[in-house]
Amino acid sequence: MSSVERQVERNFAEQARELKERVVEINRVAKVVKGGRRFSFTALVVIGDEVDRVGVGYGKAREVPLAISKAVDDAKKNLFTVPKHGQTITHEIIGQFDAARVLLRPASEGTGVIAGGGVRAVLELAGIRDILAKSLGTPTPINLLKATVNGLQSLRRPEDVARIRGKRISEVLPLPRIPKTPAEPEAVAAESPPETPDTAAPSKAQPGTAASEEGSAGGDA
């Protein structure tokens, strides 16, 4: 099977996955016109297959269902694939959009999705199960989601970095941390033997010893 056929099968499999949608926010807005105000609704929606594809969309209409439908159509146009390492992301990244900044940090297995609001919806529908996220800027939902998307789109895989730099994958991965052993000071102390009475410095003569020696010498004279 050629590489083109594999790519076609992969694209078909991705399109066959069921896309799930999640409404993040619905807001009522007003437009001032001659004779009064005209009300409409806006919808912010996230869609994804909970594997590695996710997209964010925004729609506006006179009715809520129509606004959600427009947002879903917009999100389908903005689908992208998220680079992952197991159940988490490949490296730490900060996504930015206008005044919103989102810190995304990989986490160990079993940590879960530590995030809130619309950021959690984006990460869960992208198939990420272990991650730490923190908002560092404005809490406006649409800017927060676009900052999260910017961070996920800026991620790179180790094999891509190795290919660009002309190195092996093991050379671009960070070095593992060597844990410090708390028993090192005890081992050093055990290597130095304790002082024995034979090797100890000679003690001072006790008082009266020299006097008795002098007295015995005078008696012999």
Accessible surface in RSA format (square Angstrom, percent):
REM  Atomic radii and reference values for relative SASA: ProtOr
REM  Chains: A
REM  Algorithm: Lee & Richards
REM  Probe-radius: 1.40
REM  Slices: 20
REM RES _ NUM      All-atoms   Total-Side   Main-Chain    Non-polar    All polar
REM                ABS   REL    ABS   REL    ABS   REL    ABS   REL    ABS   REL
RES MET A   1   134.39  69.6  69.09  45.7  65.30 155.5  72.88  62.0  61.51  81.5
RES SER A   2    59.70  50.4  46.22  61.7  13.48  31.1  50.09 106.7   9.61  13.5
RES SER A   3    80.73  68.2  71.47  95.4   9.27  21.3  43.98  93.7  36.75  51.5
RES VAL A   4   107.12  70.5 104.04  94.2   3.08   7.4 107.12  93.1   0.00   0.0
RES GLU A   5    94.20  54.1  91.83  69.5   2.37   5.6  34.59  66.9  59.61  48.7
RES ARG A   6   123.36  51.8 119.55  60.9   3.81   9.1  38.98  53.3  84.38  51.1
RES GLN A   7    83.64  46.8  83.57  61.1   0.07   0.2  35.24  75.0  48.40  36.7
RES VAL A   8    89.77  59.1  88.38  80.0   1.39   3.3  89.09  77.4   0.68   1.8
RES GLU A   9    97.97  56.2  91.87  69.5   6.10  14.5  39.44  76.3  58.52  47.8
RES ARG A  10   121.41  51.0 115.04  58.6   6.37  15.2  49.80  68.1  71.61  43.4
RES ASN A  11    59.13  40.8  58.30  56.3   0.84   2.0  17.00  40.9  42.14  40.7
RES PHE A  12   145.97  73.0 143.09  88.6   2.89   7.5 145.04  87.9   0.93   2.7
RES ALA A  13    51.33  47.2  44.65  68.9   6.67  15.2  48.72  68.6   2.61   6.9
RES GLU A  14    34.41  19.8  34.41  26.0   0.00   0.0   1.30   2.5  33.11  27.0
RES GLN A  15   137.33  76.8 110.11  80.5  27.23  64.8  35.71  76.0 101.63  77.1
RES ALA A  16    73.44  67.5  35.40  54.6  38.03  86.5  46.92  66.1  26.52  70.3
RES ARG A  17    79.72  33.5  66.78  34.0  12.94  30.8  30.18  41.2  49.53  30.0
RES GLU A  18   135.93  78.0 117.76  89.1  18.17  43.3  48.26  93.4  87.67  71.6
RES LEU A  19    54.62  30.4  28.91  20.7  25.70  64.6  28.95  20.3  25.67  69.1
RES LYS A  20    99.48  48.5  94.88  58.2   4.60  11.0  58.99  53.1  40.49  43.1
RES GLU A  21    97.21  55.8  71.61  54.2  25.59  60.9  25.37  49.1  71.83  58.7
RES ARG A  22    89.91  37.8  86.17  43.9   3.74   8.9  40.38  55.2  49.53  30.0
RES VAL A  23    61.65  40.6  36.38  32.9  25.27  60.9  36.38  31.6  25.27  68.5
RES VAL A  24    43.62  28.7  11.85  10.7  31.77  76.5  17.01  14.8  26.62  72.2
RES GLU A  25    72.40  41.6  65.51  49.6   6.89  16.4  23.29  45.0  49.11  40.1
RES ILE A  26    75.20  42.8  45.85  34.2  29.35  70.7  45.86  33.0  29.34  79.6
RES ASN A  27    75.75  52.2  73.23  70.8   2.51   6.0   8.58  20.6  67.17  64.9
RES ARG A  28   147.89  62.1 125.13  63.8  22.76  54.2  27.18  37.2 120.70  73.2
RES VAL A  29    43.87  28.9  38.62  35.0   5.25  12.7  43.87  38.1   0.00   0.0
RES ALA A  30    49.99  46.0  16.39  25.3  33.60  76.4  16.96  23.9  33.02  87.5
RES LYS A  31   128.60  62.7 124.21  76.2   4.40  10.5  75.65  68.1  52.95  56.4
RES VAL A  32   119.14  78.4  94.12  85.2  25.02  60.3  94.12  81.8  25.02  67.8
RES VAL A  33    47.04  31.0  33.12  30.0  13.93  33.6  41.81  36.3   5.23  14.2
RES LYS A  34   213.72 104.3 175.99 108.0  37.72  89.8 128.05 115.3  85.67  91.3
RES GLY A  35    87.46 107.9   0.00   N/A  87.46 107.9  42.87 117.7  44.59  99.9
RES GLY A  36    37.89  46.7   0.00   N/A  37.89  46.7  33.72  92.5   4.17   9.3
RES ARG A  37   155.65  65.4 127.62  65.1  28.03  66.7  23.14  31.6 132.50  80.3
RES ARG A  38   115.06  48.3 110.02  56.1   5.04  12.0  21.90  29.9  93.16  56.5
RES PHE A  39    76.01  38.0  68.58  42.5   7.43  19.3  68.58  41.6   7.43  21.3
RES SER A  40    12.13  10.2  12.13  16.2   0.00   0.0   7.43  15.8   4.69   6.6
RES PHE A  41    56.66  28.3  56.66  35.1   0.00   0.0  56.66  34.4   0.00   0.0
RES THR A  42     7.89   5.6   7.50   7.6   0.39   0.9   2.67   3.6   5.22   7.9
RES ALA A  43     0.54   0.5   0.13   0.2   0.41   0.9   0.54   0.8   0.00   0.0
RES LEU A  44     4.40   2.4   3.97   2.8   0.43   1.1   3.97   2.8   0.43   1.1
RES VAL A  45     0.00   0.0   0.00   0.0   0.00   0.0   0.00   0.0   0.00   0.0
RES VAL A  46     0.00   0.0   0.00   0.0   0.00   0.0   0.00   0.0   0.00   0.0
RES ILE A  47     2.33   1.3   2.33   1.7   0.00   0.0   2.33   1.7   0.00   0.0
RES GLY A  48     0.00   0.0   0.00   N/A   0.00   0.0   0.00   0.0   0.00   0.0
RES ASP A  49    11.92   8.4   0.22   0.2  11.70  27.7   0.38   0.9  11.54  11.5
RES GLU A  50    55.47  31.8  44.59  33.7  10.88  25.9   5.66  11.0  49.81  40.7
RES VAL A  51    66.66  43.9  64.14  58.1   2.52   6.1  66.66  57.9   0.00   0.0
RES ASP A  52    28.05  19.6  28.05  27.9   0.00   0.0   5.93  14.0  22.11  22.1
RES ARG A  53    27.65  11.6  27.65  14.1   0.00   0.0   6.38   8.7  21.27  12.9
RES VAL A  54     0.00   0.0   0.00   0.0   0.00   0.0   0.00   0.0   0.00   0.0
RES GLY A  55     0.10   0.1   0.00   N/A   0.10   0.1   0.10   0.3   0.00   0.0
RES VAL A  56    17.71  11.7  10.17   9.2   7.54  18.2  10.17   8.8   7.54  20.4
RES GLY A  57     1.65   2.0   0.00   N/A   1.65   2.0   1.65   4.5   0.00   0.0
RES TYR A  58    99.90  46.6  86.38  49.1  13.52  35.2  61.89  46.5  38.01  46.9
RES GLY A  59     5.78   7.1   0.00   N/A   5.78   7.1   5.78  15.9   0.00   0.0
RES LYS A  60   107.19  52.3  96.56  59.2  10.63  25.3  49.95  45.0  57.25  61.0
RES ALA A  61     9.40   8.6   0.69   1.1   8.71  19.8   9.40  13.2   0.00   0.0
RES ARG A  62   149.23  62.7 138.13  70.4  11.10  26.4  56.31  77.0  92.91  56.3
RES GLU A  63   113.16  65.0 110.90  83.9   2.25   5.4  33.62  65.0  79.53  64.9
RES VAL A  64    45.68  30.1  43.63  39.5   2.04   4.9  43.63  37.9   2.04   5.5
RES PRO A  65    97.46  71.0  87.62  79.9   9.84  35.8  92.21  76.1   5.25  32.6
RES LEU A  66    92.68  51.6  88.71  63.5   3.97  10.0  91.67  64.4   1.01   2.7
RES ALA A  67     0.00   0.0   0.00   0.0   0.00   0.0   0.00   0.0   0.00   0.0
RES ILE A  68    36.55  20.8  36.55  27.2   0.00   0.0  36.55  26.3   0.00   0.0
RES SER A  69    54.61  46.2  48.13  64.2   6.48  14.9  24.77  52.8  29.84  41.8
RES LYS A  70    97.92  47.8  92.36  56.7   5.56  13.2  55.91  50.3  42.01  44.8
RES ALA A  71     0.00   0.0   0.00   0.0   0.00   0.0   0.00   0.0   0.00   0.0
RES VAL A  72    16.97  11.2  16.97  15.4   0.00   0.0  16.97  14.7   0.00   0.0
RES ASP A  73    74.58  52.2  71.86  71.5   2.72   6.4  22.75  53.5  51.83  51.7
RES ASP A  74    49.34  34.6  47.37  47.2   1.96   4.6  12.15  28.6  37.18  37.1
RES ALA A  75     0.00   0.0   0.00   0.0   0.00   0.0   0.00   0.0   0.00   0.0
RES LYS A  76   110.44  53.9  95.49  58.6  14.95  35.6  45.09  40.6  65.35  69.6
RES LYS A  77   169.81  82.8 132.27  81.2  37.54  89.4  84.85  76.4  84.96  90.5
RES ASN A  78    70.02  48.3  59.12  57.1  10.89  26.2  22.75  54.7  47.27  45.7
RES LEU A  79    47.01  26.2  19.98  14.3  27.03  67.9  20.07  14.1  26.94  72.5
RES PHE A  80    30.36  15.2  21.13  13.1   9.23  24.0  30.36  18.4   0.00   0.0
RES THR A  81    59.83  42.6  42.44  43.0  17.39  41.4  25.79  34.6  34.04  51.5
RES VAL A  82     1.43   0.9   0.00   0.0   1.43   3.5   0.00   0.0   1.43   3.9
RES PRO A  83    11.73   8.6  11.73  10.7   0.00   0.0  11.73   9.7   0.00   0.0
RES LYS A  84    55.45  27.1  30.06  18.4  25.39  60.4  18.38  16.5  37.07  39.5
RES HIS A  85   128.50  70.2 123.91  86.1   4.59  11.8  77.95  80.3  50.56  58.8
RES GLY A  86    61.60  76.0   0.00   N/A  61.60  76.0  41.60 114.2  20.00  44.8
RES GLN A  87    91.30  51.1  86.91  63.5   4.39  10.5  29.46  62.7  61.84  46.9
RES THR A  88    15.51  11.0  15.49  15.7   0.02   0.0  15.49  20.8   0.02   0.0
RES ILE A  89     1.74   1.0   0.00   0.0   1.74   4.2   0.00   0.0   1.74   4.7
RES THR A  90    30.04  21.4   2.42   2.5  27.62  65.8   2.95   4.0  27.09  41.0
RES HIS A  91    65.06  35.6  61.42  42.7   3.65   9.3  56.81  58.6   8.25   9.6
RES GLU A  92    86.04  49.4  68.25  51.6  17.78  42.3  23.85  46.1  62.19  50.8
RES ILE A  93    37.43  21.3  33.17  24.7   4.26  10.3  37.43  27.0   0.00   0.0
RES ILE A  94    70.07  39.9  52.51  39.1  17.56  42.3  52.51  37.8  17.56  47.7
RES GLY A  95     0.18   0.2   0.00   N/A   0.18   0.2   0.17   0.5   0.01   0.0
RES GLN A  96    99.97  55.9  90.99  66.5   8.97  21.4  20.38  43.4  79.58  60.4
RES PHE A  97    71.61  35.8  67.00  41.5   4.61  12.0  71.61  43.4   0.00   0.0
RES ASP A  98   118.78  83.2  72.49  72.1  46.30 109.5  28.90  68.0  89.88  89.6
RES ALA A  99    66.85  61.5  48.81  75.3  18.04  41.0  59.26  83.5   7.59  20.1
RES ALA A 100     0.00   0.0   0.00   0.0   0.00   0.0   0.00   0.0   0.00   0.0
RES ARG A 101    88.95  37.3  88.95  45.3   0.00   0.0  30.79  42.1  58.17  35.3
RES VAL A 102     1.20   0.8   1.20   1.1   0.00   0.0   1.20   1.0   0.00   0.0
RES LEU A 103    29.89  16.6  29.86  21.4   0.03   0.1  29.86  21.0   0.03   0.1
RES LEU A 104     0.19   0.1   0.19   0.1   0.00   0.0   0.19   0.1   0.00   0.0
RES ARG A 105   104.14  43.7 104.14  53.1   0.00   0.0  26.11  35.7  78.03  47.3
RES PRO A 106    46.12  33.6  33.12  30.2  12.99  47.2  33.45  27.6  12.67  78.8
RES ALA A 107    17.64  16.2   2.45   3.8  15.19  34.5  11.67  16.4   5.96  15.8
RES SER A 108    85.63  72.4  68.91  92.0  16.72  38.5  53.97 114.9  31.66  44.4
RES GLU A 109   165.41  95.0 133.35 100.9  32.06  76.3  48.11  93.0 117.30  95.8
RES GLY A 110    71.66  88.4   0.00   N/A  71.66  88.4  39.35 108.0  32.31  72.4
RES THR A 111    51.42  36.6  26.58  26.9  24.83  59.2  26.93  36.2  24.49  37.0
RES GLY A 112    26.17  32.3   0.00   N/A  26.17  32.3  25.96  71.3   0.20   0.5
RES VAL A 113    15.87  10.4   7.54   6.8   8.33  20.1   7.54   6.6   8.33  22.6
RES ILE A 114    90.97  51.8  89.66  66.8   1.31   3.2  90.90  65.5   0.07   0.2
RES ALA A 115    21.01  19.3   0.47   0.7  20.54  46.7   9.89  13.9  11.12  29.5
RES GLY A 116    47.35  58.4   0.00   N/A  47.35  58.4  33.63  92.3  13.71  30.7
RES GLY A 117    66.75  82.3   0.00   N/A  66.75  82.3  42.39 116.3  24.36  54.6
RES GLY A 118     7.39   9.1   0.00   N/A   7.39   9.1   0.90   2.5   6.49  14.5
RES VAL A 119     6.28   4.1   6.28   5.7   0.00   0.0   6.28   5.5   0.00   0.0
RES ARG A 120    89.76  37.7  89.76  45.8   0.00   0.0  30.66  41.9  59.10  35.8
RES ALA A 121     5.59   5.1   5.17   8.0   0.42   1.0   5.17   7.3   0.42   1.1
RES VAL A 122     0.00   0.0   0.00   0.0   0.00   0.0   0.00   0.0   0.00   0.0
RES LEU A 123     0.00   0.0   0.00   0.0   0.00   0.0   0.00   0.0   0.00   0.0
RES GLU A 124    41.08  23.6  40.53  30.7   0.55   1.3  13.89  26.9  27.19  22.2
RES LEU A 125     2.27   1.3   2.27   1.6   0.00   0.0   2.27   1.6   0.00   0.0
RES ALA A 126     0.00   0.0   0.00   0.0   0.00   0.0   0.00   0.0   0.00   0.0
RES GLY A 127     2.31   2.8   0.00   N/A   2.31   2.8   0.52   1.4   1.79   4.0
RES ILE A 128     0.00   0.0   0.00   0.0   0.00   0.0   0.00   0.0   0.00   0.0
RES ARG A 129    96.31  40.4  92.60  47.2   3.71   8.8  47.22  64.5  49.09  29.8
RES ASP A 130     9.54   6.7   9.54   9.5   0.00   0.0   0.47   1.1   9.07   9.0
RES ILE A 131     0.00   0.0   0.00   0.0   0.00   0.0   0.00   0.0   0.00   0.0
RES LEU A 132    65.69  36.6  64.52  46.2   1.17   2.9  64.90  45.6   0.79   2.1
RES ALA A 133    18.83  17.3   1.90   2.9  16.92  38.5   3.16   4.5  15.66  41.5
RES LYS A 134   130.42  63.6 126.85  77.8   3.57   8.5  72.77  65.5  57.65  61.4
RES SER A 135    47.00  39.7  28.62  38.2  18.39  42.4  26.31  56.0  20.70  29.0
RES LEU A 136    75.65  42.1  44.06  31.5  31.59  79.4  51.70  36.3  23.95  64.4
RES GLY A 137    34.99  43.2   0.00   N/A  34.99  43.2  16.25  44.6  18.75  42.0
RES THR A 138    32.84  23.4  24.42  24.8   8.43  20.1  19.51  26.2  13.33  20.1
RES PRO A 139   110.59  80.6  99.50  90.7  11.08  40.3  99.66  82.3  10.92  67.9
RES THR A 140    57.63  41.0  52.77  53.5   4.86  11.6  34.88  46.8  22.75  34.4
RES PRO A 141    44.05  32.1  41.87  38.2   2.18   7.9  44.05  36.4   0.00   0.0
RES ILE A 142    46.51  26.5  46.33  34.5   0.18   0.4  46.33  33.4   0.18   0.5
RES ASN A 143    29.35  20.2  29.35  28.4   0.00   0.0   0.00   0.0  29.35  28.4
RES LEU A 144    18.99  10.6  18.99  13.6   0.00   0.0  18.99  13.3   0.00   0.0
RES LEU A 145     0.30   0.2   0.30   0.2   0.00   0.0   0.30   0.2   0.00   0.0
RES LYS A 146    83.37  40.7  78.98  48.5   4.39  10.5  38.08  34.3  45.30  48.2
RES ALA A 147     0.00   0.0   0.00   0.0   0.00   0.0   0.00   0.0   0.00   0.0
RES THR A 148     0.05   0.0   0.00   0.0   0.05   0.1   0.05   0.1   0.00   0.0
RES VAL A 149    22.32  14.7  22.32  20.2   0.00   0.0  22.32  19.4   0.00   0.0
RES ASN A 150    60.69  41.8  59.00  57.0   1.69   4.1   6.86  16.5  53.83  52.0
RES GLY A 151     0.17   0.2   0.00   N/A   0.17   0.2   0.17   0.5   0.00   0.0
RES LEU A 152     0.01   0.0   0.00   0.0   0.01   0.0   0.00   0.0   0.01   0.0
RES GLN A 153   103.29  57.8  72.93  53.3  30.36  72.3  24.60  52.4  78.69  59.7
RES SER A 154    53.31  45.0  32.91  43.9  20.40  47.0  25.62  54.6  27.69  38.8
RES LEU A 155     9.27   5.2   0.00   0.0   9.27  23.3   0.00   0.0   9.27  25.0
RES ARG A 156   128.59  54.0 123.79  63.1   4.80  11.4  40.23  55.0  88.36  53.6
RES ARG A 157    81.02  34.0  80.88  41.2   0.14   0.3  13.30  18.2  67.72  41.0
RES PRO A 158    35.11  25.6  30.65  27.9   4.46  16.2  34.88  28.8   0.23   1.4
RES GLU A 159    77.62  44.6  74.41  56.3   3.21   7.6  35.80  69.2  41.82  34.1
RES ASP A 160    38.70  27.1  38.70  38.5   0.00   0.0   8.87  20.9  29.83  29.7
RES VAL A 161    25.82  17.0  25.81  23.4   0.00   0.0  25.82  22.4   0.00   0.0
RES ALA A 162     4.44   4.1   4.08   6.3   0.36   0.8   4.08   5.7   0.36   0.9
RES ARG A 163   168.08  70.6 143.41  73.1  24.67  58.7  79.54 108.7  88.54  53.7
RES ILE A 164   123.06  70.0  91.07  67.8  31.98  77.1  97.47  70.2  25.59  69.4
RES ARG A 165   132.79  55.8 104.06  53.0  28.73  68.4  40.12  54.8  92.67  56.2
RES GLY A 166    69.19  85.3   0.00   N/A  69.19  85.3  36.87 101.2  32.32  72.4
RES LYS A 167    97.36  47.5  78.16  48.0  19.20  45.7  47.21  42.5  50.15  53.4
RES ARG A 168   168.72  70.8 162.80  83.0   5.93  14.1  73.38 100.3  95.34  57.8
RES ILE A 169    81.75  46.5  78.51  58.5   3.24   7.8  78.51  56.5   3.24   8.8
RES SER A 170    80.13  67.7  59.45  79.3  20.68  47.6  48.30 102.9  31.83  44.6
RES GLU A 171    91.39  52.5  58.08  43.9  33.30  79.3  32.90  63.6  58.49  47.8
RES VAL A 172    30.36  20.0   3.33   3.0  27.04  65.1   5.85   5.1  24.51  66.5
RES LEU A 173    83.79  46.7  75.08  53.7   8.70  21.9  75.25  52.8   8.54  23.0
RES PRO A 174   120.07  87.5  96.20  87.7  23.87  86.8 107.66  88.9  12.41  77.1
RES LEU A 175   163.74  91.2 143.44 102.6  20.30  51.0 143.70 100.9  20.04  53.9
RES PRO A 176   115.05  83.8  95.43  87.0  19.61  71.3 106.22  87.7   8.83  54.9
RES ARG A 177   232.41  97.6 205.06 104.5  27.35  65.1  81.54 111.4 150.86  91.4
RES ILE A 178   156.31  88.9 133.89  99.7  22.42  54.0 134.85  97.1  21.47  58.3
RES PRO A 179   111.44  81.2  94.74  86.4  16.70  60.7 105.60  87.2   5.84  36.3
RES LYS A 180   197.09  96.2 170.57 104.7  26.52  63.1 118.38 106.5  78.71  83.8
RES THR A 181    75.67  53.8  69.33  70.3   6.34  15.1  66.60  89.5   9.07  13.7
RES PRO A 182   125.64  91.6 100.16  91.3  25.49  92.6 113.08  93.4  12.56  78.0
RES ALA A 183    58.75  54.0  54.75  84.5   4.00   9.1  57.48  80.9   1.27   3.4
RES GLU A 184   107.70  61.8 103.87  78.6   3.82   9.1  35.37  68.4  72.33  59.1
RES PRO A 185    93.62  68.2  80.88  73.7  12.75  46.3  88.35  72.9   5.28  32.8
RES GLU A 186   126.56  72.7 118.59  89.7   7.96  19.0  46.69  90.3  79.87  65.2
RES ALA A 187    53.93  49.6  45.19  69.7   8.74  19.9  52.71  74.2   1.22   3.2
RES VAL A 188   102.16  67.2  99.91  90.4   2.25   5.4  99.91  86.8   2.25   6.1
RES ALA A 189    67.93  62.5  50.98  78.7  16.95  38.6  57.82  81.4  10.11  26.8
RES ALA A 190    84.97  78.1  50.32  77.7  34.65  78.8  61.95  87.2  23.02  61.0
RES GLU A 191   139.60  80.1 110.97  84.0  28.62  68.1  47.78  92.4  91.82  75.0
RES SER A 192    73.81  62.4  60.44  80.7  13.38  30.8  48.22 102.7  25.59  35.9
RES PRO A 193   114.16  83.2  94.51  86.2  19.65  71.4  98.48  81.3  15.68  97.4
RES PRO A 194   117.89  85.9 100.41  91.5  17.48  63.6 111.35  91.9   6.54  40.7
RES GLU A 195   154.31  88.6 122.95  93.0  31.36  74.7  50.07  96.8 104.25  85.1
RES THR A 196    64.96  46.2  62.06  62.9   2.91   6.9  60.62  81.4   4.34   6.6
RES PRO A 197   125.63  91.6 101.76  92.8  23.88  86.8 108.46  89.5  17.18 106.7
RES ASP A 198   139.59  97.8 106.00 105.5  33.59  79.4  34.07  80.2 105.52 105.2
RES THR A 199   108.58  77.2  73.94  75.0  34.64  82.6  76.59 102.9  31.99  48.4
RES ALA A 200    47.70  43.9  31.68  48.9  16.02  36.4  35.06  49.4  12.64  33.5
RES ALA A 201    90.08  82.8  61.93  95.6  28.15  64.0  67.28  94.7  22.81  60.4
RES PRO A 202   132.24  96.4 102.48  93.4  29.76 108.2 113.49  93.7  18.74 116.5
RES SER A 203   106.49  90.0  75.22 100.4  31.27  72.0  50.89 108.4  55.60  77.9
RES LYS A 204   194.24  94.8 172.34 105.7  21.90  52.1 122.54 110.3  71.70  76.4
RES ALA A 205    86.87  79.9  52.17  80.5  34.70  78.9  62.37  87.8  24.51  64.9
RES GLN A 206   139.80  78.2 132.64  96.9   7.16  17.1  37.56  80.0 102.24  77.5
RES PRO A 207   136.89  99.8 104.88  95.6  32.01 116.4 116.54  96.2  20.35 126.5
RES GLY A 208    48.49  59.8   0.00   N/A  48.49  59.8  30.85  84.6  17.64  39.5
RES THR A 209    62.09  44.2  56.90  57.7   5.18  12.3  46.29  62.2  15.79  23.9
RES ALA A 210    62.09  57.1  58.60  90.4   3.49   7.9  61.00  85.9   1.08   2.9
RES ALA A 211    67.67  62.2  55.20  85.2  12.47  28.4  58.20  82.0   9.47  25.1
RES SER A 212    71.06  60.0  52.69  70.3  18.37  42.3  53.33 113.6  17.73  24.8
RES GLU A 213   112.44  64.6 105.94  80.1   6.50  15.5  41.97  81.2  70.47  57.5
RES GLU A 214   128.20  73.6 116.19  87.9  12.01  28.6  46.50  89.9  81.70  66.7
RES GLY A 215    49.28  60.8   0.00   N/A  49.28  60.8  38.59 105.9  10.69  23.9
RES SER A 216    69.66  58.9  55.28  73.8  14.38  33.1  52.36 111.5  17.30  24.2
RES ALA A 217    63.19  58.1  50.83  78.4  12.36  28.1  56.91  80.1   6.28  16.6
RES GLY A 218    49.74  61.3   0.00   N/A  49.74  61.3  34.64  95.1  15.10  33.8
RES GLY A 219    67.63  83.4   0.00   N/A  67.63  83.4  38.69 106.2  28.94  64.8
RES ASP A 220   131.14  91.9  94.64  94.2  36.51  86.3  36.25  85.3  94.89  94.6
RES ALA A 221   121.64 111.8  52.54  81.1  69.11 157.2  77.62 109.3  44.02 116.6
END  Absolute sums over single chains surface
CHAIN  1 A    15270.4      12167.7       3102.7       8805.2       6465.2
END  Absolute sums over all chains
TOTAL         15270.4      12167.7       3102.7       8805.2       6465.2
